[in-house]
Amino acid sequence: MVPRKYGHATVHTLEHSPEYYRQMEDDLNVLEFTQRVYGRGSENLLSLVKNFWYRYCRFTKKNPVATLEGISINVLLGTASSLQIYWNALCLVRKQETGCHQIDPLIKSQMHGVRQRLAAAHNLRKDKKKKPVLHAEDEFELLKTLYTSAETTFPHERYRVQLALIMQLAGITGNRPSALLAVRYQHIKVTLLPDPDGGEQPRVLIEIVFHHTKGYLGEKDANEFGIPDVPNEPCLLLCPHITMLALLFADHAFAAPSLTLPEQLFRLRIAPGQKQLPVPLKEEMAERLLFRRYKNTVQSI
């Protein structure tokens, strides 16, 4: 639409003919356009289940879409051996392929019995799988090995520091690896705060906003996490603050040309009457990933 001003009023005129917009309505694939967008992991699972379903239908000489539309418990008995996860994925594949959103309540009730019988028949474990717990002592040993072992080699030493920071952030934030690896410089904020104990030296606060966290039934709010400066840190090996600053200075990420060394950052002072001092990063680095891969070139890595 092109706005045209007549006096104080603005009138919007259409650029195309009525036939053009009617054709757009007719060509719109409602089923495809209204499908929910899933994360990469969910899409991979749906693709896997869809592939299995089509292979099953080819082998049994059935129409895959028509069979999904009229799905029955007889079909599920032969294809639902992967139980709850694959059953949920199969329901989503059915929705994508046929546009059918609802499952017959009788089928849902029968499927509950199917899962119980299959679990008993194949002696499947019913309790939830316990997730291993990594204690601070374990992380210390991992980082110690990472930094001191002669057998742990990398094509570039930045990889060593990046891996250390990934382990540290995973431990204190609980975020998945995909959320950590998606962090860009635009998601990082550095701020100097007054010392709550009244000291002259400001505290350095590093904040990271994680956007690629796991969501359910819609968009999820960004996960913001602050990494405070801990005075007299007893174990620098476990301190993500030090590791993060190492990467920032290695990338020359600070906007101020004079901030090229850590000691220059710690010489900064907050102006009287102010409660904080933002330390901006370079705008041209906003889209750059914090955790990166290196490529071999003729000149260097």
C-alpha positions as CSV (number, residue, x, y, z in Angstrom):
1,M,0.0,0.0,0.0
2,V,1.3,3.5,-0.9
3,P,0.3,6.3,1.4
4,R,-0.7,9.6,-0.2
5,K,-1.3,12.8,1.8
6,Y,-4.3,15.0,1.1
7,G,-4.1,18.0,3.4
8,H,-3.8,16.6,6.9
9,A,-5.3,13.2,6.0
10,T,-3.3,10.2,4.7
11,V,-5.0,7.8,2.2
12,H,-3.6,4.4,1.5
13,T,-4.0,3.2,-2.1
14,L,-3.4,-0.4,-3.2
15,E,-0.7,-1.2,-5.7
16,H,-2.3,-4.2,-7.3
17,S,-5.6,-5.1,-8.8
18,P,-8.4,-7.0,-6.9
19,E,-7.7,-10.1,-9.0
20,Y,-4.1,-10.1,-7.7
21,Y,-5.2,-10.2,-4.0
22,R,-7.9,-12.8,-4.8
23,Q,-5.2,-15.0,-6.4
24,M,-3.0,-14.6,-3.3
25,E,-5.9,-15.9,-1.2
26,D,-6.5,-18.8,-3.5
27,D,-2.8,-19.7,-3.6
28,L,-2.3,-19.6,0.2
29,N,-1.4,-23.0,1.6
30,V,-3.2,-22.7,4.9
31,L,-2.0,-26.0,6.2
32,E,1.7,-25.1,5.6
33,F,1.4,-21.5,6.6
34,T,-0.2,-22.2,10.0
35,Q,2.1,-25.0,11.1
36,R,4.0,-24.3,14.2
37,V,7.8,-23.8,13.9
38,Y,9.8,-26.2,16.0
39,G,13.4,-26.3,17.1
40,R,16.1,-28.2,15.2
41,G,16.0,-31.1,17.6
42,S,12.2,-31.5,17.3
43,E,12.3,-31.1,13.5
44,N,14.9,-33.9,13.4
45,L,12.7,-36.2,15.5
46,L,9.6,-35.4,13.4
47,S,11.6,-36.1,10.2
48,L,12.8,-39.4,11.6
49,V,9.3,-40.5,12.6
50,K,7.8,-39.4,9.3
51,N,10.5,-41.4,7.4
52,F,9.7,-44.5,9.5
53,W,6.0,-44.0,8.8
54,Y,6.4,-43.7,5.1
55,R,8.7,-46.7,5.0
56,Y,6.2,-48.7,6.9
57,C,3.4,-47.7,4.5
58,R,5.5,-48.6,1.5
59,F,6.2,-52.0,2.9
60,T,2.6,-52.7,3.8
61,K,1.4,-51.0,0.5
62,K,-0.8,-48.4,2.3
63,N,-1.4,-44.8,1.5
64,P,0.5,-42.9,4.2
65,V,-1.6,-39.8,4.3
66,A,-5.0,-41.6,4.1
67,T,-3.9,-44.1,6.8
68,L,-2.9,-41.2,9.1
69,E,-6.3,-39.5,8.5
70,G,-8.2,-42.7,9.5
71,I,-5.6,-43.8,12.1
72,S,-6.7,-46.7,14.3
73,I,-5.4,-48.7,17.2
74,N,-4.6,-51.6,14.9
75,V,-2.1,-49.5,13.0
76,L,-0.6,-48.2,16.2
77,L,0.0,-51.6,17.6
78,G,2.5,-52.2,14.8
79,T,4.3,-48.8,14.9
80,A,4.2,-47.4,18.4
81,S,6.9,-49.6,20.0
82,S,8.9,-46.4,20.8
83,L,6.2,-45.5,23.2
84,Q,5.4,-42.0,24.5
85,I,8.0,-39.8,22.6
86,Y,7.4,-41.4,19.2
87,W,3.7,-41.5,19.8
88,N,3.7,-37.7,20.4
89,A,5.9,-37.3,17.3
90,L,3.6,-39.4,15.2
91,C,0.6,-37.3,16.3
92,L,2.5,-34.2,15.1
93,V,3.4,-35.8,11.8
94,R,-0.3,-36.7,11.3
95,K,-1.2,-33.1,12.0
96,Q,1.4,-31.8,9.5
97,E,0.6,-34.3,6.8
98,T,-3.2,-34.3,7.0
99,G,-4.3,-31.1,8.8
100,C,-6.2,-33.2,11.3
101,H,-5.6,-31.7,14.8
102,Q,-7.7,-34.0,17.0
103,I,-7.1,-37.6,18.0
104,D,-10.2,-39.7,18.8
105,P,-10.4,-39.9,22.7
106,L,-10.9,-43.7,22.4
107,I,-7.6,-44.0,20.5
108,K,-5.9,-42.0,23.2
109,S,-7.3,-44.2,25.9
110,Q,-6.4,-47.4,24.0
111,M,-2.9,-46.1,23.4
112,H,-2.3,-45.8,27.1
113,G,-3.0,-49.5,27.4
114,V,-0.7,-50.2,24.4
115,R,2.2,-48.4,26.1
116,Q,1.7,-50.3,29.3
117,R,1.6,-53.7,27.6
118,L,4.6,-52.9,25.4
119,A,6.6,-51.8,28.4
120,A,5.8,-55.0,30.2
121,A,6.5,-57.2,27.2
122,H,9.9,-55.7,26.5
123,N,10.9,-55.2,30.1
124,L,11.3,-51.5,29.6
125,R,12.3,-49.3,32.5
126,K,9.4,-47.2,33.7
127,D,11.2,-44.8,36.1
128,K,12.7,-41.6,34.7
129,K,16.3,-41.7,33.7
130,K,18.5,-40.0,36.3
131,K,20.6,-37.2,35.0
132,P,24.3,-37.4,36.0
133,V,25.3,-34.6,38.4
134,L,28.6,-32.8,37.9
135,H,30.0,-31.4,41.1
136,A,32.4,-28.5,41.4
137,E,35.2,-31.0,42.3
138,D,34.5,-32.8,39.1
139,E,34.5,-29.6,37.1
140,F,37.8,-28.7,38.7
141,E,39.4,-31.9,37.5
142,L,38.0,-31.5,34.0
143,L,39.4,-28.0,33.7
144,K,42.7,-29.0,35.3
145,T,43.1,-31.7,32.7
146,L,42.0,-29.3,29.9
147,Y,44.7,-26.8,30.8
148,T,47.6,-29.1,31.9
149,S,47.3,-32.3,29.9
150,A,49.9,-32.6,27.1
151,E,47.5,-35.0,25.3
152,T,44.7,-32.5,25.0
153,T,45.6,-30.6,21.8
154,F,43.6,-28.2,19.7
155,P,44.2,-26.6,16.2
156,H,44.0,-23.2,18.0
157,E,44.4,-22.4,21.7
158,R,41.2,-20.3,21.6
159,Y,39.3,-23.7,21.4
160,R,40.7,-24.6,24.9
161,V,39.5,-21.3,26.4
162,Q,36.1,-21.6,24.7
163,L,35.6,-25.2,25.9
164,A,36.5,-24.1,29.4
165,L,33.9,-21.3,29.3
166,I,31.2,-23.6,27.9
167,M,31.7,-26.0,30.8
168,Q,31.6,-23.1,33.3
169,L,28.5,-21.5,31.9
170,A,26.7,-24.9,31.5
171,G,27.4,-25.5,35.2
172,I,26.1,-22.2,36.6
173,T,23.2,-21.5,34.1
174,G,21.9,-25.0,33.4
175,N,21.4,-24.0,29.7
176,R,21.7,-26.6,26.9
177,P,24.8,-26.6,24.6
178,S,22.8,-25.2,21.7
179,A,21.8,-22.1,23.8
180,L,25.4,-21.5,24.8
181,L,26.8,-21.9,21.3
182,A,24.3,-19.4,20.0
183,V,25.6,-16.5,22.1
184,R,26.6,-13.5,20.1
185,Y,28.3,-10.3,21.2
186,Q,25.0,-8.5,21.0
187,H,23.8,-10.8,23.8
188,I,26.7,-9.7,26.1
189,K,26.7,-6.6,28.4
190,V,29.5,-5.4,30.6
191,T,28.9,-3.0,33.4
192,L,30.9,-1.5,36.3
193,L,29.0,-1.4,39.6
194,P,30.0,0.3,42.9
195,D,31.7,-1.9,45.5
196,P,28.9,-2.7,48.0
197,D,31.6,-2.7,50.7
198,G,32.6,0.9,49.9
199,G,35.9,0.1,48.2
200,E,37.3,2.3,45.5
201,Q,37.6,-0.6,43.0
202,P,34.3,-1.1,41.1
203,R,32.9,-4.6,40.5
204,V,32.7,-5.9,36.9
205,L,29.3,-7.4,36.0
206,I,29.0,-9.5,32.8
207,E,25.4,-10.3,31.7
208,I,24.5,-12.8,29.0
209,V,21.1,-13.1,27.4
210,F,20.4,-16.6,26.2
211,H,17.8,-16.7,23.4
212,H,18.0,-20.2,22.1
213,T,16.6,-21.9,25.1
214,K,14.1,-24.8,25.0
215,G,10.5,-23.6,24.6
216,Y,7.1,-25.3,24.9
217,L,3.8,-24.2,23.4
218,G,5.1,-20.9,22.0
219,E,7.8,-18.4,22.4
220,K,9.9,-18.4,25.6
221,D,11.3,-15.3,27.3
222,A,15.0,-14.8,26.9
223,N,17.1,-16.2,29.7
224,E,19.3,-13.5,31.2
225,F,22.1,-14.5,33.5
226,G,24.6,-12.3,35.3
227,I,28.2,-13.3,36.1
228,P,29.4,-11.1,39.0
229,D,32.9,-10.2,39.9
230,V,33.9,-12.3,43.0
231,P,36.6,-10.5,45.1
232,N,39.4,-12.7,46.2
233,E,38.1,-15.7,44.1
234,P,39.6,-18.8,45.8
235,C,39.8,-20.8,42.6
236,L,40.3,-18.9,39.3
237,L,40.1,-22.1,37.4
238,L,36.4,-22.3,38.1
239,C,35.7,-18.6,37.5
240,P,33.8,-17.9,34.3
241,H,34.3,-14.2,34.8
242,I,38.0,-14.5,34.1
243,T,37.5,-16.8,31.1
244,M,34.8,-14.5,29.5
245,L,37.1,-11.5,29.9
246,A,39.9,-13.4,28.2
247,L,37.8,-14.0,25.1
248,L,36.5,-10.4,25.1
249,F,40.1,-9.0,25.2
250,A,41.3,-11.5,22.7
251,D,38.7,-10.4,20.2
252,H,39.3,-6.6,20.9
253,A,35.6,-6.5,21.6
254,F,35.4,-3.3,23.7
255,A,34.3,-0.1,21.8
256,A,36.7,2.2,23.6
257,P,40.0,2.1,21.7
258,S,41.9,2.4,25.0
259,L,40.5,-0.8,26.4
260,T,42.9,-3.4,25.1
261,L,44.2,-4.9,28.3
262,P,42.5,-6.1,31.5
263,E,44.3,-3.7,33.8
264,Q,42.8,-0.8,31.7
265,L,39.3,-2.1,32.5
266,F,40.0,-2.3,36.2
267,R,41.4,1.3,36.2
268,L,38.0,2.7,35.2
269,R,36.0,4.5,37.8
270,I,32.3,5.3,38.1
271,A,31.6,9.1,38.0
272,P,30.4,10.7,41.2
273,G,26.6,10.5,41.6
274,Q,26.3,7.7,39.1
275,K,25.3,4.1,40.1
276,Q,26.9,2.3,37.2
277,L,29.2,2.6,34.2
278,P,28.3,0.7,31.1
279,V,31.3,-0.6,29.1
280,P,29.9,-1.0,25.6
281,L,31.2,-3.5,23.0
282,K,31.8,-2.7,19.4
283,E,28.6,-2.4,17.4
284,E,30.2,-4.0,14.3
285,M,30.7,-7.2,16.3
286,A,27.1,-7.5,17.4
287,E,26.4,-10.5,15.1
288,R,29.7,-12.3,15.7
289,L,29.4,-15.5,17.7
290,L,31.3,-15.8,20.9
291,F,32.2,-19.4,20.3
292,R,33.6,-19.8,16.8
293,R,35.4,-22.2,14.6
294,Y,38.6,-21.4,12.8
295,K,39.4,-22.1,9.2
296,N,42.9,-22.9,7.8
297,T,44.0,-20.5,5.2
298,V,47.3,-20.0,3.2
299,Q,48.4,-17.3,5.7
300,S,47.2,-18.7,9.0
301,I,44.4,-20.3,10.9
